[in-house]
Amino acid sequence: MPDAQKDMREGYGYGSVGVFVSGMVWVLSSFMVYYDSSQKGIWALIIGGMLIFPAAALIGKLIGIKASHHKDNPLGKLAMEGTIWMIMCVVLAYGLSIINPQWFFQGMLMIIGGRYLTFASIYGLRLYWIFGAVLAIAAYVLFRIQAGSFLSALAGGCIEIISGLVIYSLYRNDKQKTR
């Protein structure tokens, strides 16, 4: 397993670029909420979410990350299974939005936080446990204070952007040590 995790870490820059791009999608979604409507923000997050992997792969390649793993790496299948599970949960979050639009964003924070917990196994980085827990706690707090869609989406974006930068910094530091 350590070789498979190393392959995933090296192939995707510890997952940092994807986390950062996801954060940018959340911020874009929050702006759609602020300047238009919660419904447009929801669709921005759903559609933007579909573009996270290709955008992260492109950006990764531009900054020297290969954005791929060996085809026989079993953790690649775990990543895909986690993605499918997350997509299935988007339907649940969308159902919540019919009752109350901000619940979509809070539900997605919880769903994505849970998905990041599997990244601890995929990349072999316990930091993803903390990251997933922070997203889940944020979702709970935002729900309890009855935060609106804008604040909920913006909080998700800020947490992911900061986390993406922290993880990328860890990746760059580790990469420099191995040179």
PyMOL commands that set and color helices and strands:
alter all, ss='L'
color gray80, all
select helices_A, chain A and resi 2-35+38-50+52-62+74-99+101-123+127-144+149-177
alter helices_A, ss='H'
color red, helices_A
deselect
rebuild
show_as cartoon
